[in-house]
Amino acid sequence: MDIVEGSIAAAAAVFSGWAAYSAMRAARSSDRNAQTANRTAELAFQTAEAVAQIERDRWHSALTPQLEMRQRPDGLELRLAGPAAIGQLQVDLQIRDDRDRSNDPDVGTTREQRAEVIWGPKRFRPGIDLASSDGRTVGPLFLEPGDMTRVATDPTLRPDWYEGVDGEQRWRQQYRDERMRLWAVCTAEGHKPWRLSFEVPRGGHWAITGPIAQV
C-alpha cells in the first residue's frame, strides 16, 4: 500500500510540476503576445498620426493666404485674393530691416541704438491704424477674401548719428530705391498661423505672398 501511495504521490508531483511549467510557459507566451500586440498597436497609431500630420500640413499649405501688397503715395495697400475657404483673416504686419545689424561692431553706435532704428524707406504712421509708437508694427487688420484695406505710412526717421546739414539727405538717398520689407503673420480660426515675407517695390506694383517661414 505504501508503494502505491508513494507512486501516486510521485506521479502527482510530476504532474503538478509539469502543470506549473506549462502554466509558466503559457504565461510567458501570453506576455510576449501581449507585448507584440502592444508594439503593433503603438506602431499603427504612430503611422496613422504621421499620415494625419502630413494631411494637416498639406491642407495648411493649400490654405496659405494669397495676400498682396503695394505702396501708394499715402500708405500701404493690402488685398486678400483668396483662398475663399479661409474665411476671415487676421493680419499683423511688421517692418523688417534691410539686414541684421545686431552683430555689427559697436563702433560709434551700440546694439541697442541700432535696434531702435527702422532700417528702410517707410514706417507705419504711429498711432494710426493700430500702429505701434515706433512705427514698426501695425494690426491686427481683418480681411475677408476679396477685401482690401490700407494703412498709413511715413518716411522713416534718420538715426541721430546721421549728423550735419546733409544727414537727412544721406539717409533718404540710402533708401531711395529700396523696397519695403515686411513680415505678415496671418491667423484664421482653426488653423496654425502663417508667416509670410514681402518685399514691396515702389511705384504701385503689387507684391504677392513671399516664402513661408515657420512660427
C-alpha positions in Angstrom: 0.0 0.0 0.0 2.9 2.3 0.8 4.4 1.7 -2.6 1.2 2.5 -4.4 0.6 5.7 -2.4 4.2 6.7 -3.0 3.9 6.1 -6.7 0.7 8.2 -6.7 2.4 10.9 -4.8 5.3 10.9 -7.1 3.1 11.0 -10.2 1.1 13.8 -8.7 4.2 15.7 -8.0 5.5 15.2 -11.6 2.1 16.2 -12.9 2.0 19.3 -10.7 5.5 20.3 -11.8 4.6 19.8 -15.5 1.3 21.8 -15.0 3.3 24.6 -13.3 5.9 24.6 -16.1 3.2 24.6 -18.7 1.4 27.4 -17.0 4.6 29.4 -16.8 5.3 28.9 -20.5 1.8 29.9 -21.3 2.1 33.0 -19.2 5.4 33.9 -20.9 3.9 33.3 -24.3 0.9 35.3 -23.3 3.2 38.2 -22.1 5.1 38.0 -25.4 1.9 38.0 -27.4 0.6 40.9 -25.4 3.9 42.9 -25.8 3.8 42.1 -29.6 0.3 43.3 -29.8 1.0 46.4 -27.9 4.0 47.2 -30.1 1.9 46.6 -33.2 -0.9 48.8 -31.9 1.6 51.6 -31.0 3.3 51.4 -34.4 -0.1 51.5 -36.1 -1.0 54.6 -34.0 2.2 56.3 -34.8 1.8 55.6 -38.5 -1.8 56.9 -38.5 -0.7 60.0 -36.6 2.1 60.6 -39.1 -0.3 60.3 -42.1 -2.7 62.6 -40.4 0.0 65.2 -39.7 1.1 65.0 -43.4 -2.5 65.6 -44.4 -2.9 68.5 -41.9 0.4 70.1 -43.3 -0.8 69.6 -46.9 -4.2 71.3 -46.1 -2.4 74.1 -44.2 -0.1 74.7 -47.2 -3.1 74.7 -49.6 -4.8 77.4 -47.5 -1.8 79.7 -47.5 -3.3 83.2 -47.7 -3.0 84.8 -51.1 -2.1 88.2 -49.7 -1.0 91.1 -51.9 0.5 94.5 -51.1 1.5 97.6 -52.9 2.8 101.0 -51.9 0.6 104.0 -52.5 1.6 107.7 -52.0 -0.4 107.8 -48.8 0.1 104.3 -47.4 0.4 100.6 -47.9 -2.5 98.8 -49.6 -3.4 95.2 -48.7 -5.7 92.8 -50.7 -6.7 89.3 -49.8 -7.2 87.4 -53.1 -8.0 84.1 -51.5 -8.5 81.2 -51.0 -12.2 81.6 -50.3 -12.2 78.7 -47.8 -10.0 80.6 -45.4 -12.8 82.9 -44.2 -11.8 85.9 -42.2 -8.1 86.5 -41.9 -6.3 88.5 -39.2 -3.1 90.1 -40.4 -0.4 91.6 -38.2 2.4 93.4 -40.1 6.0 94.1 -39.0 8.6 96.0 -40.9 11.9 94.2 -41.4 15.2 96.0 -41.6 17.3 95.8 -44.7 19.7 93.4 -42.9 20.5 92.2 -39.5 22.8 94.7 -37.7 22.7 93.1 -34.2 26.2 91.6 -34.6 27.8 94.7 -36.1 30.8 96.0 -34.2 29.9 98.7 -31.7 31.9 101.5 -33.4 30.1 104.8 -32.8 26.8 103.0 -32.0 25.6 100.3 -29.7 23.5 97.3 -30.5 20.5 98.8 -28.6 20.8 102.1 -30.6 20.8 100.2 -33.9 17.8 98.2 -32.8 15.7 101.3 -32.3 16.1 102.3 -35.9 13.9 101.1 -38.7 16.5 100.5 -41.5 14.4 101.0 -44.6 12.4 103.6 -46.5 9.0 103.5 -44.7 7.4 103.0 -41.3 3.8 102.8 -40.3 2.3 106.1 -39.1 2.4 105.9 -35.2 -1.0 105.9 -33.5 -2.9 105.4 -36.8 -4.5 102.0 -37.8 -3.3 100.5 -34.5 0.4 101.1 -35.4 3.0 100.9 -32.7 4.6 104.1 -31.3 7.8 103.4 -33.2 6.0 102.7 -36.5 7.5 99.2 -36.6 4.2 97.2 -36.4 0.6 97.6 -37.2 -2.5 95.4 -36.6 -4.5 93.4 -36.2 -6.2 94.0 -39.5 -9.1 91.9 -40.6 -9.8 90.9 -44.1 -12.3 88.6 -45.9 -11.4 87.0 -49.3 -11.7 89.8 -51.9 -11.4 92.6 -49.3 -8.8 95.4 -49.5 -7.6 97.8 -46.8 -5.0 100.5 -46.4 -2.6 101.6 -43.6 -0.9 104.9 -43.4 2.9 105.1 -43.8 5.6 107.8 -43.4 9.2 108.0 -44.3 11.5 106.5 -41.7 13.4 108.7 -39.2 17.1 109.1 -39.7 19.3 108.0 -36.8 20.8 110.7 -34.5 24.3 109.9 -35.7 23.4 110.9 -39.3 24.6 114.4 -38.4 25.3 117.5 -40.3 23.4 119.5 -42.8 23.4 116.6 -45.2 22.4 114.0 -42.6 18.8 113.8 -43.7 19.8 113.8 -47.4 22.2 110.9 -46.9 19.5 108.9 -45.1 16.9 109.5 -47.8 19.5 108.7 -50.5 20.4 105.4 -48.8 16.8 104.1 -49.2 15.6 106.0 -52.2 15.1 102.9 -54.4 14.8 100.2 -51.7 11.8 98.0 -51.2 9.6 98.0 -48.1 10.4 94.7 -46.4 7.8 93.1 -44.1 6.6 90.1 -42.2 2.9 89.3 -42.4 1.6 87.0 -39.6 -1.8 85.7 -40.8 -4.2 83.9 -38.5 -7.5 82.2 -39.3 -9.8 80.4 -36.8 -9.0 76.7 -36.6 -5.6 76.9 -38.3 -1.9 77.4 -37.4 -0.6 80.9 -38.2 1.2 81.6 -41.5 4.2 83.9 -41.5 4.7 85.4 -44.9 7.5 87.6 -46.2 7.1 90.5 -48.6 9.3 93.0 -50.4 7.0 95.7 -51.7 8.5 97.8 -54.5 8.0 101.5 -55.1 5.7 102.7 -57.9 2.5 100.9 -57.0 3.4 97.4 -58.2 1.8 94.5 -56.4 3.9 92.2 -54.3 2.5 88.8 -53.8 2.9 86.3 -51.0 6.5 85.5 -50.3 8.3 82.4 -49.0 6.6 80.9 -45.9 8.6 80.9 -42.6 8.0 78.7 -39.5 6.2 80.3 -36.4 
